[in-house]
Amino acid sequence: MKIIKVPIKFYQDCKECGCKIPSILKITKKNYYIYSKRDEFMNEFISRACYYINIKDGLDRNFLNIVNSARFTLRALHKANILNKKEIELINL
């Protein structure tokens, strides 16, 4: 199991919405570190990130920052080989 660095902004948004999310292993100024374990928490985390990056209309500046953070999160998960083929196709990384 790998450790993955993900941006704080998207992770915090998921937490504030009450989503099931992976546990934090380490905290830095701009990132959290999480395990790469593919479980129900990671599935919901990925699903939410995929949803966010496919929103096209009505983005204000704050929400755009969260969308960008979701995109960086998916890139990190992709690098760690966590995403399946369908998720990779959906996000067009």
C-alpha positions as CSV (number, residue, x, y, z in Angstrom):
1,M,0.0,0.0,0.0
2,K,1.4,3.4,-1.0
3,I,1.0,6.8,0.7
4,I,-0.4,9.5,-1.5
5,K,-0.2,13.3,-1.2
6,V,-3.5,15.0,-1.8
7,P,-4.5,18.7,-1.6
8,I,-6.2,19.9,1.5
9,K,-8.9,22.0,-0.2
10,F,-10.7,19.1,-1.9
11,Y,-10.2,16.7,1.1
12,Q,-11.7,19.4,3.5
13,D,-14.7,19.9,1.2
14,C,-15.4,16.2,1.3
15,K,-15.1,16.2,5.1
16,E,-17.4,19.2,5.5
17,C,-20.1,17.5,3.4
18,G,-19.9,14.4,5.6
19,C,-18.5,12.1,2.9
20,K,-16.7,8.9,3.8
21,I,-13.1,9.7,3.1
22,P,-9.7,8.0,3.7
23,S,-7.9,8.7,7.0
24,I,-5.1,11.2,7.2
25,L,-1.7,9.9,8.0
26,K,0.3,13.1,7.9
27,I,-0.6,16.9,7.5
28,T,1.6,19.6,5.9
29,K,0.7,23.2,5.1
30,K,-0.9,22.4,1.7
31,N,-1.4,18.6,1.7
32,Y,-2.6,15.6,3.5
33,Y,-1.1,12.2,3.1
34,I,-3.4,9.2,2.9
35,Y,-3.1,5.4,2.2
36,S,-3.8,4.2,-1.3
37,K,-6.1,1.4,-0.1
38,R,-9.1,1.0,-2.5
39,D,-12.1,0.6,-0.1
40,E,-15.5,2.3,0.3
41,F,-13.9,5.5,1.6
42,M,-11.5,5.7,-1.4
43,N,-14.4,4.9,-3.8
44,E,-16.5,7.8,-2.5
45,F,-13.5,10.1,-2.5
46,I,-12.8,9.2,-6.2
47,S,-16.4,9.4,-7.2
48,R,-16.8,12.9,-5.7
49,A,-13.6,14.1,-7.4
50,C,-14.8,12.7,-10.8
51,Y,-18.1,14.5,-10.3
52,Y,-16.4,17.8,-9.5
53,I,-14.0,17.9,-12.4
54,N,-16.9,17.3,-14.8
55,I,-18.9,20.3,-13.7
56,K,-18.7,22.9,-16.5
57,D,-21.1,25.7,-15.7
58,G,-21.7,28.2,-12.9
59,L,-18.3,28.0,-11.2
60,D,-17.4,30.8,-8.8
61,R,-13.8,31.5,-7.9
62,N,-14.0,29.5,-4.6
63,F,-15.6,26.5,-6.2
64,L,-13.2,26.6,-9.1
65,N,-10.4,26.2,-6.5
66,I,-12.1,23.1,-5.1
67,V,-12.5,21.7,-8.7
68,N,-8.8,22.3,-9.4
69,S,-7.9,20.6,-6.1
70,A,-10.1,17.6,-7.1
71,R,-8.2,17.4,-10.4
72,F,-4.9,17.4,-8.6
73,T,-6.2,14.7,-6.3
74,L,-7.2,12.5,-9.2
75,R,-3.8,13.0,-10.8
76,A,-2.1,11.9,-7.6
77,L,-4.4,8.8,-7.4
78,H,-3.7,8.1,-11.0
79,K,0.1,8.2,-10.5
80,A,-0.4,5.8,-7.6
81,N,-2.3,3.4,-9.9
82,I,-5.5,3.6,-7.8
83,L,-7.9,4.5,-10.6
84,N,-9.6,1.9,-12.8
85,K,-9.8,2.2,-16.6
86,K,-13.3,3.7,-16.5
87,E,-12.3,6.4,-14.1
88,I,-9.2,7.3,-16.1
89,E,-11.3,7.6,-19.3
90,L,-13.9,9.7,-17.5
91,I,-11.4,12.2,-16.3
92,N,-9.2,12.3,-19.4
93,L,-5.9,12.7,-17.6
